[in-house]
């Protein structure tokens, strides 16, 4: 296997006496807690054992997004931001575009994060990187279902498309899509969208506000899992373009897959989105929950907060 690009994380920054007391309390109880109120001082890694590790996989079998492009052999923007996040929070990030990693030891990781496109088992790719084997894909899905964490960014839902006569109609949902909880259809031009918070208690969401207008490349999605715990809803009112003339639908969510924890956000196309402190807090919360550092019950709420999510056109 080609050498995997590894970004080793340094120890967490020094903390004040109150934070040390909190750490001692966690140590005594054996529980790692991430509360929204803790985000200004960041979070304490789980346990006192080995440092947690996240695999960040960014193979692009089709379109390669700027935030995951290596530039002059240097780490991409998203990799640098996740690296800095790991330095703050005390976990290690291993970044790779090499699909052969899934034939190796996945149990060394506490979470796997995807920013990918296309059928990752196909040999040809935009970024000229080795594919994931079909066995590696099955191994990944079993690994998640066995109790590990998965985090998807932006085009992670544009990976392993379901089979069917058109993008809007599928006869068979791909097992990966069933795991992540939704599937990309298309996007229109970049524009502002109103994003509504419907799960304010999810880690990292406090301080986000009830609603927020953001400029981004907004995905339209389908094949939403029935058990989604929706965190953010995309309200399409006033948006330009045919893809957005549909009822509101989930933009960020959490769900369980077997014993595993899955977090996805459609954010991630623009550099300023990655550089946003509020969105970094949201990502940190999703990672913390996926790695089991915080208890949060993702009770399905899609039928209440986005009841027409799978309706692709306004009636």
Secondary structure, 3 states (H helix, E strand, C coil): CCCCCEECCCCCCCCCHHHHHHHHHHHHHCCCCCCHHHHHHCCCCCCCCCCEEEEEECCECCCCCHHHCCECCECCHHHHHHHHHHHHHCEEEEEECCHHHHHCCCCCCCEEEECCEECCCCCCCCCCCCCCCHHHHHHHHHHHHCCCEEEEEHHHHHECCCECCCCCCCCECCHHHHHHCCEEEEECCCEEEEEEECCCCCCCCCCCCCEEEEEECCEEEECCCCCCEEEEEEECCCCCCHHHCCCCEEEEEEEEECCEEEEEECCCCCHHHHCCHHHHHHHHHHHHHHCCCCCCCCCCCHHHHCCCCCCCCCC
